[in-house]
Amino acid sequence: MHYRSAVIFARFFPFRNPNLAIDAIRLYSNRPGPLIQYKKLIEQGKLQHDPYQEKVATELENLLGRLEKYEQDMEKYHEKLADWEERRQEEHRKLLVEEAEQKQQGDLWASVKKKKNRLVQKWMFRGKPMDVEPGVGKWVSYLNREKKLDSLFGQRPAPPPAPKGLYLYGNVGSGKTMLLDMFYSATEGVVKHRRRFHFHEAMLEINAHMHRIWKNQVEENSLRSSVSSWIMNLPFDTKVIEWLAAEERFKEEMQMKNILPAVADKFLVNQQPGRRGASVLCFDEIQTVDVFAIVALSGIVSRLLTTGTVLVATSNRAPRDLNQDGMQKEIFQTLVDKLDEHCQNILIGSDIDYRRLIAQRSVNQFHYFWPLESSQIKEFDKTWLEVIDQHGGRVAPRIIPVMFGRTLHVAESCDGVARFSFEYLCGRPVGAADYIAVAKNYHTVFVSEVPVMSMRIRDKARRFITLIDELYNHHCRLFCTAACSIEELFQGTEEGTLFDLESFQFETETEGAKLRRDVLAEGNVSSGGSPAGIVSLLSGQEEMFAFQRAVSRLIEMQTPLYLDGVKQLHPCFQREYHEREHNHESTLLSQTSV
């Protein structure tokens, strides 16, 4: 079964504060693991037993057990790594200062001439003033310093062997996301660095990190300010200070030369600076339908796996079948090899869409109103009034932040509840970043006048699929009015079938909120048809996956099992809970200190 709503579990115990000695009140080890959660839901009659799912739950339970020891190993490793980096950085600065002193005294060039071979010496100084070091000089100096540092402190410490992660693949509705979320919930308190991403959110965050790094490289002042704190006050002439700053900037540039590893290093741990330990990345719906996705995923996932991150991922396809169109074969093969090396591939082989099965047993489904008749619209409006009355009844416009410095205007907002028209959310050039912002800020979303999806409005259909993905991923409650039943929503018309273009909407600040799909093809935002070149990259099978997933999720979002989980799983309620737990933890600490 593939519902995130199945991840309904007992209340969590307080988090450990790394800055305080509160180990005596750490009780998180009592949190149920994925296998226990799965069996409990079967006993309660909320899930139907499936041998494939139980096998995966067992593997996830075993992985969870190995993570506790791995977390301890990684804490020791990070302490060792931090010490290595600190001593190396201190010695690096000493070497620079020594060279600066020689330069100040006019002895540097004599020293260089003695150590460099004639060819390099001739290349360095040919036609150049003696007090200016050419670019190759910086490279040689950098390598010599690195070599000396390696001789003093050795190579960068290697992380301890990581437990093998899991790559889960199978049909729509087979239970991949449910099991992933059971595992993710159980890792809280076991590992310090843990993130869960859906494909859209991950690509957007990768874009944001890449853009920030590129921006810092272009803006020289930002690099200059990063070294000025320790260089600018040294007792040297201005020319020598400038040389020191240039050398340090060169080092920074060398470290940033490969941008994807730099992004990977910030992808997880940057959310919790200064905290040491293991890293777990839960990645839902891995896709590689365009070149950017292949290049970004290969570079970043390879880096994370190589440096000890444990990956648990889901997809509709096995790793080797992800790249159906043969794009960037060598880079893609690197990704596949890393996944094979660091993850166990497990097929969830059930052909049953459990979302549909559970929906058939459910009654009183009053969240999807169809067709667009006066009686259904009145019921929808009545429900809206009832829901906002439960949340204070005060409806007002609100501006919510979106990634890349943008904002989204919400005309009708009421304490975690919002109302939109389909045309406003899906008929304009918006994308996953906007839908993520909506999903994070509102636990209940009303969408009116959803039409039958046809070839004529395929861009709107694509956006609607992405909207459903993000509302589902953040466990929002959805009410909507529609022209037809859920089953008929994506059937298309005589105009033709629909294309799955959901993966071509990644935005960046420099693109001014344009859909990445359109930027790649045309350089602008198009409200009309999609570029033939990109459509040709997509197979009919990809199209079917997207529509089947959207229908399956819409069906599940009407069920009591899903709706019961909103207050446990939506970010709004989790933030409230964590605040209460933090206050409770502070109270316990104050009591123990008395």
Residue pairs with C-beta under 8 A, 6 or more apart in sequence:
1 47
1 48
1 50
1 53
1 173
1 174
1 175
1 178
1 354
1 355
1 357
1 358
2 172
2 173
2 174
2 175
2 176
2 177
2 178
2 353
2 354
2 355
2 552
2 556
3 177
3 178
3 354
3 355
3 358
3 556
3 559
3 561
3 562
4 177
4 178
4 181
4 472
4 473
4 475
4 562
4 565
4 569
5 475
5 556
5 559
5 561
5 562
5 563
5 564
5 565
5 569
6 37
6 38
6 41
6 46
6 47
6 178
6 181
6 182
6 561
6 565
7 37
7 178
7 181
7 182
7 185
7 565
7 568
7 569
8 41
8 561
8 564
8 565
8 568
8 569
9 31
9 32
9 37
9 185
9 568
10 31
10 32
11 577
12 28
12 31
12 188
12 189
12 577
12 581
13 26
13 27
13 28
13 30
13 31
13 189
14 22
14 25
14 26
14 27
14 28
14 581
14 582
14 584
14 585
14 588
15 28
15 188
15 189
15 578
15 581
15 582
15 585
16 22
16 23
16 26
16 28
16 189
17 585
17 589
18 192
18 274
18 275
20 589
22 585
22 588
22 589
22 592
24 592
25 585
25 588
25 589
25 592
26 189
28 188
28 189
28 190
29 189
31 185
31 186
31 188
31 189
32 40
32 186
33 60
33 61
33 64
33 65
33 186
34 57
34 60
34 61
34 64
34 179
34 182
34 183
34 186
35 54
35 57
35 58
35 60
35 61
36 61
37 57
37 182
37 185
37 186
38 47
38 53
38 54
38 57
38 179
38 182
39 57
41 47
42 48
42 49
46 358
46 561
47 354
48 354
48 357
50 175
50 350
50 352
50 354
52 170
52 174
52 175
52 347
52 348
52 349
52 350
53 174
53 175
53 178
53 179
53 348
53 350
55 346
56 166
56 168
56 175
56 179
56 346
56 348
57 179
57 182
59 166
59 344
59 346
60 166
60 179
60 182
60 183
60 312
63 163
63 164
63 165
63 166
63 183
63 310
63 312
64 183
64 186
64 187
64 190
66 163
67 163
67 187
67 190
67 191
67 278
67 280
67 310
68 190
70 160
70 162
70 163
70 191
70 278
70 310
71 190
71 191
71 192
71 277
71 278
73 160
73 278
74 159
74 160
74 276
74 277
74 278
74 279
74 308
75 276
75 277
77 157
77 159
77 160
77 308
78 276
78 277
79 276
80 157
81 156
81 157
82 276
84 153
84 154
84 156
84 157
87 153
88 149
88 152
88 153
91 149
91 152
91 153
92 145
92 149
92 251
93 230
95 145
95 148
95 149
96 145
96 244
96 247
96 248
97 234
97 244
99 108
99 141
99 247
100 234
100 236
100 240
100 243
100 244
101 236
102 108
102 111
103 240
103 243
104 236
104 237
104 240
109 130
112 121
112 124
112 137
113 121
116 124
116 140
120 136
120 140
123 134
123 136
124 133
124 134
124 136
124 137
124 140
128 134
131 239
133 141
133 243
138 246
138 247
138 250
139 250
141 247
142 247
142 250
142 251
142 254
159 307
159 308
160 308
162 278
162 305
162 308
162 309
162 310
162 342
163 310
164 342
164 343
164 344
165 305
165 310
165 311
165 312
165 313
165 342
165 343
165 344
166 311
166 312
166 313
166 343
166 344
166 346
167 311
167 312
167 313
167 314
167 315
167 319
167 339
167 343
167 344
167 345
167 346
168 176
168 179
168 180
168 312
168 313
168 314
168 315
168 346
168 348
169 176
169 314
169 315
169 316
169 317
169 318
169 319
169 345
169 346
169 347
169 348
170 176
170 316
170 347
170 348
170 349
170 350
171 316
171 348
171 350
171 351
171 353
172 316
172 353
172 545
172 548
172 549
172 552
173 352
173 353
173 354
173 355
173 356
173 548
173 552
174 348
174 349
174 350
174 352
174 353
174 354
175 348
175 350
175 354
176 284
176 314
176 315
176 348
177 284
177 285
177 314
179 348
180 196
180 282
180 284
180 312
180 313
180 314
181 196
181 282
183 282
183 312
184 194
184 196
184 280
184 282
184 312
187 194
187 280
188 194
191 277
191 278
191 279
191 280
191 310
192 272
192 275
192 276
192 277
192 278
193 268
193 269
193 271
193 272
193 275
193 277
193 278
193 279
193 280
194 268
194 279
194 280
194 281
194 282
195 267
195 268
195 271
195 280
195 281
195 282
196 282
196 283
196 284
197 205
197 281
197 282
197 283
197 284
198 284
198 285
198 469
198 470
198 473
199 283
199 284
199 285
199 286
199 287
199 503
200 432
200 435
200 436
200 466
200 469
200 470
200 502
200 505
200 506
201 432
201 436
201 470
201 473
202 283
203 292
203 293
203 296
203 432
203 503
203 506
204 403
204 432
204 433
204 436
204 506
204 507
205 267
205 403
206 263
206 267
206 296
206 300
207 506
207 507
207 508
208 403
208 404
208 508
208 509
209 262
209 263
209 266
209 267
210 259
210 263
211 404
211 508
211 509
211 510
213 256
213 259
213 262
213 263
214 259
216 222
216 223
216 256
217 223
217 253
217 256
220 249
223 249
223 252
223 253
224 245
224 249
226 252
227 244
227 245
227 248
227 249
227 252
228 245
231 241
231 244
231 245
231 248
232 241
232 245
234 241
234 244
236 244
255 262
256 262
258 299
260 295
260 296
260 299
260 300
260 303
261 299
261 300
261 303
263 299
263 300
264 299
264 300
264 301
264 303
264 304
264 307
265 303
265 307
267 281
267 300
267 304
268 279
268 281
268 304
268 309
269 275
269 279
278 308
278 310
279 304
279 308
279 309
279 310
280 309
280 310
280 311
280 312
281 304
281 309
281 310
281 311
281 312
282 312
282 313
283 311
283 312
283 313
283 314
284 313
284 314
284 473
285 314
285 315
285 316
285 469
286 297
286 313
286 314
286 315
286 322
287 293
287 315
287 322
287 503
288 294
288 297
288 322
288 323
288 327
288 332
288 335
289 325
289 500
289 503
289 504
289 537
289 538
289 542
290 327
290 503
290 504
290 520
290 534
290 537
291 327
291 328
292 506
292 516
293 503
294 323
294 327
294 328
294 331
294 332
294 335
295 328
295 331
297 335
298 331
298 332
298 334
298 335
298 338
301 311
301 335
301 338
301 339
302 334
302 335
302 338
304 311
305 311
305 338
305 339
305 341
305 342
306 338
311 339
311 342
311 343
313 339
313 343
315 322
316 545
316 549
318 345
318 347
319 335
319 336
319 339
319 340
319 345
320 336
322 332
322 336
323 329
323 332
324 539
324 541
324 542
325 537
325 538
325 539
327 537
339 345
353 548
353 552
355 552
355 553
355 555
355 556
355 559
356 552
356 555
358 556
358 559
358 561
359 365
359 555
359 556
359 558
359 559
362 558
362 559
362 560
362 561
365 558
365 559
366 379
366 383
367 477
367 478
367 479
367 480
367 557
367 558
367 563
368 479
368 480
368 482
368 486
368 554
368 558
369 376
369 377
369 379
369 380
369 479
369 480
369 481
369 482
370 376
370 481
370 482
370 483
370 484
370 485
371 482
371 483
371 484
372 449
372 481
372 482
372 483
376 481
377 448
377 481
380 446
380 448
380 479
380 480
380 481
383 479
384 419
384 446
384 479
387 417
387 444
387 446
387 479
388 395
388 414
388 417
391 414
391 415
391 416
391 417
392 414
392 415
393 414
394 414
394 415
395 412
395 413
395 414
396 413
396 414
397 409
397 410
397 411
397 412
397 413
398 409
398 410
398 413
398 418
399 407
399 408
399 409
399 410
400 407
400 408
400 410
400 437
400 438
400 441
401 407
401 437
402 408
402 433
402 434
402 437
403 433
403 436
403 437
403 507
404 433
404 507
404 508
404 509
404 513
405 509
406 433
406 434
406 513
408 430
408 434
408 437
408 438
410 418
410 420
410 438
410 441
410 442
411 419
411 420
411 424
412 418
412 419
412 420
413 442
416 441
416 442
416 443
416 444
416 572
417 442
417 443
417 444
417 445
417 446
418 438
418 441
418 442
418 444
418 445
418 446
419 445
419 446
419 447
419 448
420 438
420 445
420 446
420 447
420 448
421 447
421 448
421 449
422 447
422 448
422 449
422 450
422 451
422 460
422 464
422 480
423 449
425 434
425 435
425 438
425 447
425 463
425 464
425 467
426 460
426 461
426 463
426 464
426 467
427 460
429 513
429 514
429 515
429 518
429 525
429 527
430 463
430 513
431 463
431 466
431 505
431 506
431 507
431 513
431 515
431 516
432 466
432 470
432 505
432 506
432 507
433 507
435 466
435 467
435 469
435 470
435 471
436 470
436 474
438 445
438 467
438 470
438 471
439 445
439 470
439 471
439 473
439 474
439 476
439 571
440 474
440 571
440 572
441 572
442 476
442 572
443 476
443 477
443 566
443 567
443 570
443 572
443 573
444 476
444 477
444 478
444 479
444 566
445 471
445 476
445 477
445 478
445 479
446 479
446 480
447 467
447 478
447 479
447 480
447 481
448 480
448 481
449 481
449 482
449 483
450 464
450 480
450 481
450 482
450 483
450 489
451 457
451 460
451 482
451 483
452 483
452 484
452 488
452 489
452 491
452 493
453 460
453 461
453 464
453 489
453 490
453 491
453 492
453 498
454 461
454 492
454 493
454 495
454 496
454 498
455 492
455 493
455 495
455 496
455 497
455 498
456 493
456 495
458 498
458 499
458 501
458 529
458 530
459 501
459 526
459 527
459 528
459 530
461 490
461 498
462 499
462 500
462 501
462 502
462 505
463 505
464 550
465 500
465 502
465 546
465 547
465 549
465 550
466 502
466 505
468 478
468 550
468 553
468 554
469 502
469 549
469 550
469 553
471 478
471 557
472 553
472 556
472 557
474 570
474 571
475 562
475 565
475 566
475 569
475 570
476 566
476 570
477 557
477 563
477 566
478 554
478 557
482 489
486 551
486 554
486 555
487 551
489 550
489 551
489 554
490 498
490 547
490 550
490 551
492 498
497 540
497 543
498 543
498 547
499 530
499 535
499 538
499 543
500 538
500 542
500 543
500 545
500 546
500 547
501 517
501 530
501 534
501 535
501 538
502 546
504 515
504 516
504 517
504 518
504 520
504 534
505 515
505 516
505 517
506 516
507 513
507 514
507 515
507 516
508 516
511 519
514 524
514 525
515 525
517 530
517 531
517 534
518 524
518 525
518 526
518 531
520 534
521 530
521 531
521 533
521 534
522 531
556 562
557 563
566 573
567 573
568 574
